[in-house]
């Protein structure tokens, strides 16, 4: 039998190699043409977005100079929207927004690729900020860091050839392994951030050590068991790349700690 080259542990796959097709089972894109979104962020910052068509948004922060950029939107639930705005003018950055038209809650994630790698530090960093939707009565708890996923073990199916397992180890790290795909046999423990957005909805973000890539996901762990996400990183040639992702969630189980808890 010919050995499976995907089991070669010495050949770490680049971001563009594993991301190809990882959006096959993603929820359909949402057209926000004509919509306007105003967000007030914690600390007093403001975002104002005008969606001109199905692919273009004009936005500004704190009434500063506006920027017209591409966007990608998904209705994760009827009143919960996931929008990613790659920033071509800044090349190495992306803005990801999640908001609810029912609760008026919102989260903004800013991802940026550092100019140069540093030892033992992910090259793609992320910043998080909660906020509210102007004009919508705010209800429910404010989104924020959550420990709810610690101890859970899930499998994620993104395409017929993308199958990954996640184990949420602590409030700072998670473990993953590829069960099917070009990364089969590979796995690692990387930095992660989990925020609870709403009932059953969790923002999950990771930043890899081995390659310059980070991701933003919104896990629907309620009835739907779907996830919607994006990647920002450098491909095998060193060029900036943005990718869409998404698929099905299959819970495998969970553990609880009897006394001492993870960090």
Protein Blocks (a to p, Z undefined) as FASTA:
>chain_A
ZZdfklmmklccdfklmmgoplmmgccdddfehiacddddehhiacddddfblmbccdde
ehiacdddddddddfbfklccdddddfknopaccdddddfklopacdddddddfbdcehi
afbdcdddddddehiacedjdddddfklgopacdddfbfkbccddddfblmbccdddfbd
jkgoiacddddddddfbghiacdddddfkbgcdddddddfblnopaddddddddfkopac
ddddddddddfbdcddfklccZZ
